[in-house]
Amino acid sequence: MNKNLKHILILIIGIIAINYISSKIYKRFDLTTDKRYTLNESAINIIKDIESPIVIDVFLEGDDFPSEFRRLQNETKQLLEEFLAKNKNIVFNFINPLEDESKRELRIQQLTQSGLTPMQLSVQENGKSSQAIIFPWALASYNEQTVIIPLVKNKIGASQQDLVSNSVQHLEYAFADGFNKLTRPKQHKIAILKGNKQLEDKYIADFVKKIGEYYFIAPFTLDSVSTNPQKTLKDLNSFDLIISAKPTETFTEEEKFVLDQYTMNGGKSLWLIDAVAIEKDSLYNDTGINFAITRDLNLTDFFFKYGVRVNPVMVSSLYSAPITLAMGSGSESQFQNLRWPYSPLASSSNNHPIVNNLNLVKFDFANQIDTLKNSIKKTILLESAPLTKLEGTPREVSLNVVTQEQDPTSFNKGNQTLAVLLEGEFNSVYSNRVKPFKLLEDKNKSVPTKMVVIADGDVIKNDVIRNAPQELGFDRWTGQTYGNKEFLLNTVNYLLDDGGLINIRSKEIAVAFLDQQKIASQKTKWQLINIALPLILLGVFGFVFNYLRKKKHTS
C-alpha cells in the first residue's frame, strides 16, 4: 500500500512539474512541408516591439460561405494566431457584416462607400448552385489609425479555387504590409521628375496617392541644371528614388549628367519610357488613323551604358487587352470590346518578389527592350506572350485592325521583354568622355544600386473621367482590374526595401481543395460506405462470433 502511495505521489509531482515547465517554456512547431505557419523574419520584426494593441476586424464570417472561402477564413485565423504568438498585442475578431438581414442593403452600401468592395460568388455544393456576397477585407486599427487590408488576391481568369490559393499565399504579406503602415513612420523620399513633359499629375494621381501611404513624395524639376548644376545634384541626392513617368521632351546632356551622377551616388530610379510617339486617344478621329513615329529622348546612350536598349518598335500581340469602340451607326450603335493587338498583356516567367503571384499587367503601344552584356545583373520582370510580332516605325496605326482577321503565323517573335530590373555597380555614362560641366566631385562607378526600366509610359497612367482620376489598372468598359498598380508598387517597394518586407511575396503555399463536383456525384456512395459498411461488418462479425461460440459449446 505504501509502495502504491509512493508511486501515486511521484506521478502527481511529475504532472505538476511538467505543467509548471510547460507554462514557462512555450514553443510552436510548424510541421507543414511548405512552412506556411512560419512567419517571415521581416513580418516578425514589424510587430515584435509593439506595446499597444493592434485591433483587427476580419469580415470573413457567415453561414453561406463556399467551401473554398471557408479555407481562406481558416488560413486567416491560423495566420493571425501566429502573429498573436509573437506579440500578445495582436487582437483579432471575425465579424459577419451581413448578420442583420433587416439592414443588409444599408450595410453593403456603407461598407462599399468605405472602400470595402463586396465580392459576389457562385456557390456549388451538394449539386446545387447559389450566389453569396462576402466582404474579403480586414480593418486594422492602432493608435487611432486604421488601414484596410485586402484578403483576396485577384487574378484574371482564375477560378474560385485559384483565387483562394493566390489569396492564401498573399495573406502574410497583406497583414505585414498593413501592420507596417500602422507602426512604422515614413522614411524614404521619392522625387517625381518634372520638366521633360512627363505625364500630368492627374494621370499619375492614383499611383502617387498609393505610394504616399509608404513614402514622402515631392515633385522635382531639372530646370535649374543650366544655372546651378551642383545645387541641383545636391538636392536630387536627398531623394532615395526618382520616378520619370513617360517623358516626351528630349533630355539635355546637362540633365543626363546630373541623373547619371545621382545613380553613381547610389540613387534608385524607375523609368517609364516611350520610344515611339503614338497615343490611343489620337485615333479617335474621323478617320481612326494616326502615325507612330520614333521618339528621341536623347537617352539611348544613357541606358546603353547601363546595359539596356529601348527599341523604337511597337510590340503587337494576340494576347492583349480589348479596345472598346462604338460599332454601328446612329441609334443602333453599340459599344463592343474588340481585339486590339497594341495593348499586350504582360506576365512573368520567374518568381521574383516584384512579380510573384502578380495579375496581368496592361501595356499600350509598348516597346521592346534588349539587354546588353556588362557587369550589371539583369532580371526580366515582364514580357509579352509568345504570340507576338514587332512593328517598326514610322507606321500607320488604324482602328480598322479590330475588324481584320489576324494571321497567327505572323506573330512569331516569341516573348518580348517589356520591363527589366538592373542591379549592381553601374559605370558612369560620362566616364572617359567630356563632361557637360564640372562638378566638385564626379564619380565614374556607382555604389551598389538598382534601376527599373519599363518600355511604356502608359503602365502608370490612370484614366481621368470628368477631371477625376480613376483607379490605376481598372478598365471601366470590361470591369477587369489589371496588375499595373500592384506591379509598380512592388517595384518601388523592392527598390527601396533592400530585401525586407517585399520578400514575403516569394513564399509559396500549396492549398488542397475538395472536388465539389466529385463530392456531389459520389455522395451516396460514400454515405453507404461510411454508414452501411460498418453495420454490415459488425453483423458479419456477430454472426461468425455466435457461430463459433455455439460450435464450441455443442462440441
VORO-782821 format. One record per residue (C-alpha): residue in three letters; residue number from 1; x, y, z. Coordinates in steps of 0.2 Angstrom, whole numbers. Example, Ala and Ser with C-alpha at 12.3 -4.5 7.8 and 13.67 -1.06 7.14 Angstrom:
<torros>
  code  pos     xx     yy     zz
   ALA    1     62    -22     39
   SER    2     68     -5     36
</torros>
This chain:
<torros>
  code  pos     xx     yy     zz
   MET    1      0      0      0
   ASN    2     14     12      5
   LYS    3     23      7    -12
   ASN    4      7     12    -22
   LEU    5      5     29    -12
   LYS    6     23     32    -16
   HIS    7     20     29    -35
   ILE    8      5     40    -35
   LEU    9     14     54    -26
   ILE   10     28     53    -39
   LEU   11     15     54    -53
   ILE   12      7     69    -45
   ILE   13     23     78    -43
   GLY   14     28     74    -60
   ILE   15     12     81    -68
   ILE   16     14     97    -58
   ALA   17     32     99    -63
   ILE   18     28     96    -82
   ASN   19     14    109    -81
   TYR   20     25    121    -72
   ILE   21     39    119    -85
   SER   22     26    120   -100
   SER   23     19    136    -93
   LYS   24     36    144    -93
   ILE   25     43    137   -109
   TYR   26     32    139   -125
   LYS   27     36    133   -142
   ARG   28     26    131   -158
   PHE   29     31    118   -171
   ASP   30     27    120   -190
   LEU   31     26    103   -197
   THR   32     19    108   -214
   THR   33     30    105   -229
   ASP   34     29    122   -236
   LYS   35     31    131   -219
   ARG   36     15    141   -221
   TYR   37     14    144   -202
   THR   38     32    150   -200
   LEU   39     32    169   -201
   ASN   40     45    178   -211
   GLU   41     58    187   -201
   SER   42     53    204   -209
   ALA   43     35    201   -203
   ILE   44     41    197   -185
   ASN   45     52    212   -184
   ILE   46     37    224   -188
   ILE   47     26    218   -174
   LYS   48     39    212   -161
   ASP   49     41    229   -152
   ILE   50     23    234   -152
   GLU   51     17    239   -135
   SER   52     -1    244   -138
   PRO   53    -15    233   -146
   ILE   54    -17    232   -165
   VAL   55    -36    228   -166
   ILE   56    -40    218   -182
   ASP   57    -58    216   -188
   VAL   58    -60    202   -201
   PHE   59    -76    202   -211
   LEU   60    -74    183   -216
   GLU   61    -88    177   -206
   GLY   62   -105    170   -212
   ASP   63   -115    154   -214
   ASP   64   -116    154   -233
   PHE   65    -98    154   -237
   PRO   66    -92    142   -251
   SER   67    -80    129   -245
   GLU   68    -65    137   -254
   PHE   69    -68    153   -244
   ARG   70    -70    144   -228
   ARG   71    -52    138   -231
   LEU   72    -47    156   -233
   GLN   73    -56    160   -217
   ASN   74    -47    146   -208
   GLU   75    -30    151   -215
   THR   76    -33    169   -210
   LYS   77    -37    164   -192
   GLN   78    -21    152   -191
   LEU   79    -10    166   -198
   LEU   80    -17    179   -185
   GLU   81    -14    166   -171
   GLU   82      4    165   -177
   PHE   83      6    184   -176
   LEU   84     -3    183   -159
   ALA   85     10    170   -153
   LYS   86     24    183   -157
   ASN   87     15    198   -149
   LYS   88      1    197   -137
   ASN   89     -5    214   -143
   ILE   90    -12    207   -159
   VAL   91    -31    207   -156
   PHE   92    -42    200   -169
   ASN   93    -61    197   -171
   PHE   94    -71    189   -185
   ILE   95    -87    198   -190
   ASN   96   -101    194   -201
   PRO   97   -106    211   -208
   LEU   98   -122    205   -215
   GLU   99   -128    196   -200
   ASP  100   -143    208   -198
   GLU  101   -154    204   -213
   SER  102   -165    219   -210
   LYS  103   -150    231   -213
   ARG  104   -142    220   -226
   GLU  105   -143    233   -241
   LEU  106   -139    248   -230
   ARG  107   -123    239   -223
   ILE  108   -117    234   -240
   GLN  109   -119    252   -245
   GLN  110   -109    258   -230
   LEU  111    -95    246   -232
   THR  112    -94    249   -251
   GLN  113    -93    268   -248
   SER  114    -79    265   -235
   GLY  115    -68    256   -249
   LEU  116    -73    238   -244
   THR  117    -80    232   -260
   PRO  118    -90    216   -259
   MET  119    -87    200   -269
   GLN  120   -101    190   -277
   LEU  121    -98    171   -278
   SER  122   -105    156   -285
   VAL  123   -108    143   -273
   GLN  124   -109    125   -279
   GLU  125   -112    112   -265
   ASN  126   -122     96   -264
   GLY  127   -125     98   -283
   LYS  128   -134    115   -281
   SER  129   -129    132   -287
   SER  130   -132    148   -277
   GLN  131   -125    166   -275
   ALA  132   -116    173   -260
   ILE  133   -110    190   -256
   ILE  134    -94    192   -245
   PHE  135    -83    206   -239
   PRO  136    -65    199   -241
   TRP  137    -57    213   -231
   ALA  138    -50    217   -214
   LEU  139    -48    233   -204
   ALA  140    -33    235   -193
   SER  141    -33    249   -180
   TYR  142    -18    256   -170
   ASN  143    -16    272   -160
   GLU  144    -31    280   -168
   GLN  145    -26    275   -186
   THR  146    -35    262   -197
   VAL  147    -29    254   -213
   ILE  148    -39    242   -225
   ILE  149    -31    225   -228
   PRO  150    -37    216   -243
   LEU  151    -39    197   -241
   VAL  152    -42    192   -259
   LYS  153    -29    192   -272
   ASN  154    -37    194   -289
   LYS  155    -31    187   -305
   ILE  156    -39    187   -322
   GLY  157    -46    171   -327
   ALA  158    -44    162   -310
   SER  159    -56    150   -304
   GLN  160    -63    152   -286
   GLN  161    -50    139   -280
   ASP  162    -36    148   -289
   LEU  163    -42    164   -282
   VAL  164    -41    157   -264
   SER  165    -24    149   -267
   ASN  166    -17    165   -273
   SER  167    -25    174   -258
   VAL  168    -18    162   -245
   GLN  169     -1    164   -252
   HIS  170     -3    183   -251
   LEU  171    -10    184   -233
   GLU  172      6    186   -223
   TYR  173     12    200   -235
   ALA  174     -5    208   -234
   PHE  175     -6    209   -215
   ALA  176     13    213   -213
   ASP  177     11    227   -225
   GLY  178     -4    234   -215
   PHE  179      5    232   -199
   ASN  180     20    241   -207
   LYS  181      9    256   -212
   LEU  182      2    257   -194
   THR  183     18    256   -184
   ARG  184     32    262   -194
   PRO  185     34    281   -199
   LYS  186     39    285   -217
   GLN  187     57    286   -220
   HIS  188     61    286   -239
   LYS  189     59    301   -250
   ILE  190     53    299   -269
   ALA  191     55    313   -282
   ILE  192     43    313   -296
   LEU  193     53    321   -311
   LYS  194     46    336   -320
   GLY  195     52    347   -333
   ASN  196     53    335   -348
   LYS  197     34    335   -351
   GLN  198     31    319   -341
   LEU  199     13    314   -338
   GLU  200      2    327   -329
   ASP  201     -1    325   -311
   LYS  202    -19    320   -314
   TYR  203    -14    305   -324
   ILE  204     -2    298   -311
   ALA  205    -13    303   -296
   ASP  206    -19    286   -291
   PHE  207     -2    278   -290
   VAL  208      6    293   -282
   LYS  209     -8    293   -269
   LYS  210     -4    274   -266
   ILE  211     15    276   -263
   GLY  212     11    291   -252
   GLU  213      5    279   -239
   TYR  214     23    272   -238
   TYR  215     35    286   -243
   PHE  216     37    305   -244
   ILE  217     33    312   -261
   ALA  218     39    328   -270
   PRO  219     40    334   -287
   PHE  220     57    338   -294
   THR  221     62    348   -309
   LEU  222     79    348   -318
   ASP  223     77    365   -325
   SER  224     90    373   -313
   VAL  225    104    362   -320
   SER  226    108    376   -333
   THR  227    111    389   -319
   ASN  228    117    379   -304
   PRO  229    120    361   -308
   GLN  230    130    357   -292
   LYS  231    115    363   -281
   THR  232    103    353   -292
   LEU  233    113    337   -290
   LYS  234    114    340   -271
   ASP  235     95    342   -270
   LEU  236     92    327   -280
   ASN  237    104    316   -270
   SER  238     92    320   -255
   PHE  239     80    308   -263
   ASP  240     81    289   -262
   LEU  241     71    286   -278
   ILE  242     67    296   -294
   ILE  243     52    291   -305
   SER  244     51    298   -323
   ALA  245     34    294   -329
   LYS  246     33    295   -348
   PRO  247     44    310   -353
   THR  248     41    317   -370
   GLU  249     54    330   -371
   THR  250     72    327   -375
   PHE  251     84    327   -360
   THR  252     99    339   -362
   GLU  253    117    332   -359
   GLU  254    117    343   -343
   GLU  255    102    334   -336
   LYS  256    108    317   -341
   PHE  257    124    321   -332
   VAL  258    115    325   -316
   LEU  259    104    310   -317
   ASP  260    120    299   -321
   GLN  261    129    306   -305
   TYR  262    113    303   -295
   THR  263    115    285   -300
   MET  264    133    285   -296
   ASN  265    129    291   -278
   GLY  266    118    276   -275
   GLY  267    101    284   -280
   LYS  268     87    272   -286
   SER  269     77    275   -302
   LEU  270     61    270   -310
   TRP  271     60    274   -329
   LEU  272     44    273   -339
   ILE  273     49    276   -357
   ASP  274     40    278   -373
   ALA  275     52    276   -388
   VAL  276     38    278   -400
   ALA  277     26    293   -401
   ILE  278      8    287   -403
   GLU  279     -7    289   -391
   LYS  280    -23    279   -392
   ASP  281    -34    295   -389
   SER  282    -26    302   -406
   LEU  283    -35    288   -415
   TYR  284    -52    294   -410
   ASN  285    -55    305   -425
   ASP  286    -65    305   -441
   THR  287    -53    293   -450
   GLY  288    -47    282   -435
   ILE  289    -29    283   -441
   ASN  290    -13    291   -435
   PHE  291      5    288   -437
   ALA  292     18    280   -425
   ILE  293     35    289   -426
   THR  294     51    287   -416
   ARG  295     53    297   -401
   ASP  296     70    303   -397
   LEU  297     73    307   -379
   ASN  298     92    308   -381
   LEU  299     93    293   -368
   THR  300     99    279   -380
   ASP  301    117    281   -374
   PHE  302    112    283   -356
   PHE  303    103    266   -355
   PHE  304    115    258   -367
   LYS  305    129    261   -354
   TYR  306    119    254   -340
   GLY  307    115    238   -350
   VAL  308     98    240   -359
   ARG  309     91    247   -375
   VAL  310     73    253   -378
   ASN  311     70    250   -396
   PRO  312     58    261   -406
   VAL  313     47    247   -412
   MET  314     29    243   -406
   VAL  315     25    226   -398
   SER  316      9    218   -406
   SER  317      2    203   -398
   LEU  318    -13    191   -400
   TYR  319    -14    190   -381
   SER  320    -19    208   -377
   ALA  321    -32    219   -368
   PRO  322    -48    223   -379
   ILE  323    -52    241   -385
   THR  324    -70    247   -383
   LEU  325    -77    255   -398
   ALA  326    -95    261   -404
   MET  327    -99    249   -418
   GLY  328   -114    253   -430
   SER  329   -122    269   -435
   GLY  330   -134    281   -427
   SER  331   -146    275   -413
   GLU  332   -141    257   -417
   SER  333   -123    259   -412
   GLN  334   -117    248   -398
   PHE  335   -101    248   -388
   GLN  336    -91    232   -391
   ASN  337    -75    225   -383
   LEU  338    -64    221   -398
   ARG  339    -47    213   -400
   TRP  340    -33    226   -400
   PRO  341    -16    219   -403
   TYR  342     -7    235   -397
   SER  343    -12    233   -379
   PRO  344     -1    217   -374
   LEU  345     -4    209   -358
   ALA  346     12    205   -349
   SER  347     17    192   -336
   SER  348     32    185   -329
   SER  349     41    168   -331
   ASN  350     50    170   -314
   ASN  351     46    171   -296
   HIS  352     55    187   -292
   PRO  353     47    196   -277
   ILE  354     41    210   -288
   VAL  355     31    199   -300
   ASN  356     27    184   -290
   ASN  357      9    180   -290
   LEU  358      5    195   -300
   ASN  359    -10    199   -310
   LEU  360     -8    203   -329
   VAL  361     -1    220   -332
   LYS  362     -8    230   -347
   PHE  363      3    240   -359
   ASP  364     -2    252   -373
   PHE  365      9    254   -388
   ALA  366     24    245   -378
   ASN  367     41    245   -385
   GLN  368     54    231   -384
   ILE  369     69    230   -373
   ASP  370     86    222   -377
   THR  371     98    218   -363
   LEU  372    116    220   -366
   LYS  373    131    211   -359
   ASN  374    140    220   -345
   SER  375    143    218   -326
   ILE  376    125    223   -321
   LYS  377    113    209   -315
   LYS  378     98    210   -326
   THR  379     81    202   -321
   ILE  380     67    202   -334
   LEU  381     51    207   -324
   LEU  382     38    207   -338
   GLU  383     37    200   -355
   SER  384     24    198   -369
   ALA  385     15    182   -373
   PRO  386     24    171   -386
   LEU  387     12    175   -400
   THR  388     20    192   -403
   LYS  389     27    202   -418
   LEU  390     37    218   -419
   GLU  391     31    233   -429
   GLY  392     44    246   -434
   THR  393     41    265   -436
   PRO  394     36    276   -444
   ARG  395     20    266   -447
   GLU  396      2    270   -449
   VAL  397    -10    264   -435
   SER  398    -28    262   -438
   LEU  399    -43    257   -428
   ASN  400    -48    246   -443
   VAL  401    -37    232   -437
   VAL  402    -51    227   -425
   THR  403    -61    221   -440
   GLN  404    -47    212   -449
   GLU  405    -43    194   -447
   GLN  406    -25    192   -439
   ASP  407    -13    179   -446
   PRO  408     -7    169   -431
   THR  409      9    164   -441
   SER  410     15    182   -442
   PHE  411     15    183   -423
   ASN  412     31    173   -422
   LYS  413     44    184   -412
   GLY  414     41    175   -396
   ASN  415     41    183   -379
   GLN  416     47    201   -379
   THR  417     55    210   -364
   LEU  418     44    224   -358
   ALA  419     52    228   -341
   VAL  420     69    224   -333
   LEU  421     77    226   -317
   LEU  422     95    232   -316
   GLU  423    106    229   -300
   GLY  424    124    231   -297
   GLU  425    138    244   -298
   PHE  426    135    255   -313
   ASN  427    148    263   -324
   SER  428    145    281   -327
   VAL  429    139    286   -344
   TYR  430    152    300   -345
   SER  431    167    290   -340
   ASN  432    181    294   -352
   ARG  433    170    307   -360
   VAL  434    170    326   -360
   LYS  435    158    331   -345
   PRO  436    144    344   -349
   PHE  437    150    354   -334
   LYS  438    162    352   -320
   LEU  439    157    345   -303
   LEU  440    167    347   -287
   GLU  441    167    328   -286
   ASP  442    161    317   -300
   LYS  443    161    298   -300
   ASN  444    164    285   -314
   LYS  445    157    270   -304
   SER  446    142    269   -293
   VAL  447    140    261   -276
   PRO  448    128    246   -277
   THR  449    111    252   -283
   LYS  450     96    247   -293
   MET  451     86    253   -308
   VAL  452     70    248   -317
   VAL  453     66    252   -335
   ILE  454     49    249   -342
   ALA  455     46    251   -360
   ASP  456     29    260   -359
   GLY  457     24    276   -350
   ASP  458      6    271   -350
   VAL  459      9    257   -337
   ILE  460      7    271   -324
   LYS  461     -6    281   -332
   ASN  462    -24    281   -324
   ASP  463    -40    286   -333
   VAL  464    -47    303   -329
   ILE  465    -66    305   -330
   ARG  466    -74    322   -328
   ASN  467    -57    328   -322
   ALA  468    -57    315   -308
   PRO  469    -43    302   -308
   GLN  470    -49    284   -308
   GLU  471    -41    268   -301
   LEU  472    -25    263   -310
   GLY  473    -27    247   -319
   PHE  474    -46    247   -319
   ASP  475    -55    246   -336
   ARG  476    -72    253   -334
   TRP  477    -78    245   -350
   THR  478    -74    227   -346
   GLY  479    -74    228   -327
   GLN  480    -56    220   -327
   THR  481    -43    226   -315
   TYR  482    -26    223   -321
   GLY  483    -10    222   -311
   ASN  484     -2    239   -315
   LYS  485     -4    247   -298
   GLU  486      2    232   -289
   PHE  487     17    229   -301
   LEU  488     23    247   -299
   LEU  489     20    247   -280
   ASN  490     30    231   -278
   THR  491     44    239   -289
   VAL  492     45    254   -278
   ASN  493     45    243   -263
   TYR  494     59    232   -269
   LEU  495     70    247   -275
   LEU  496     68    255   -258
   ASP  497     66    240   -246
   ASP  498     83    230   -249
   GLY  499     76    213   -247
   GLY  500     64    216   -232
   LEU  501     45    216   -232
   ILE  502     44    213   -251
   ASN  503     52    196   -250
   ILE  504     37    189   -241
   ARG  505     29    189   -258
   SER  506     40    175   -263
   LYS  507     33    162   -251
   GLU  508     24    148   -260
   ILE  509     10    139   -252
   ALA  510      0    124   -259
   VAL  511    -18    124   -254
   ALA  512    -28    107   -257
   PHE  513    -46    108   -260
   LEU  514    -60     96   -261
   ASP  515    -68     92   -278
   GLN  516    -86     98   -276
   GLN  517    -92     90   -292
   LYS  518    -85     74   -286
   ILE  519    -92     76   -269
   ALA  520   -110     78   -277
   SER  521   -109     64   -289
   GLN  522   -101     51   -276
   LYS  523   -111     57   -261
   THR  524   -122     42   -259
   LYS  525   -108     30   -262
   TRP  526    -98     37   -248
   GLN  527   -113     39   -237
   LEU  528   -116     20   -239
   ILE  529    -98     16   -237
   ASN  530    -97     26   -220
   ILE  531   -114     21   -213
   ALA  532   -119      4   -220
   LEU  533   -102     -5   -222
   PRO  534    -98     -3   -203
   LEU  535   -115    -11   -199
   ILE  536   -113    -25   -212
   LEU  537    -95    -29   -205
   LEU  538   -102    -28   -187
   GLY  539   -116    -40   -192
   VAL  540   -104    -52   -200
   PHE  541    -93    -52   -185
   GLY  542   -108    -55   -174
   PHE  543   -114    -70   -185
   VAL  544    -96    -78   -185
   PHE  545    -94    -75   -167
   ASN  546   -110    -83   -162
   TYR  547   -107    -97   -174
   LEU  548    -90   -101   -167
   ARG  549    -97   -100   -149
   LYS  550   -111   -112   -152
   LYS  551   -100   -124   -161
   LYS  552    -88   -123   -146
   HIS  553   -102   -127   -133
   THR  554   -110   -140   -143
   SER  555    -94   -150   -146
</torros>
